[in-house]
Amino acid sequence: MSLRAPARFSAATLAESMQSALDYEIASEKASSLGRAGDAVAKSMALLRAYDGEAAERRLLLKQAADAVWAYFIQRELCGLRRHDDAIREYGIPREVLVRLGAK
């Protein structure tokens, strides 16, 4: 006599639930990473706006801001967000930072 496992424990159902759990974890990590990248942009924009000193140090802040914005844009694209106009407005990213990313 052989026994059959209940349908809810079948290999196909188990594989689907594992894939669903993995998809959830990946989406969660993407969202967390996007949040951290957004925090870095906000911090770099605040430092850039608050700075009122020598041009050499300002160039360093501009480079750091451009790096943070670039990383944020890449993370947005990985999350499926292709247009960055809303992020540029939200964070108040100045043109001088965008030019360093290749914007015209």
ABEGO torsion letter per residue (X at the ends): XBBBBBAAABAAAAAAAAAAAAAAAAAAAAAAAAAAAAAAAAAAAAAAAABBBBAAAAAAAAAAAAAAAAAAAAAAAAAGBABAAAAAAAAGBBAAAAAAAGBX
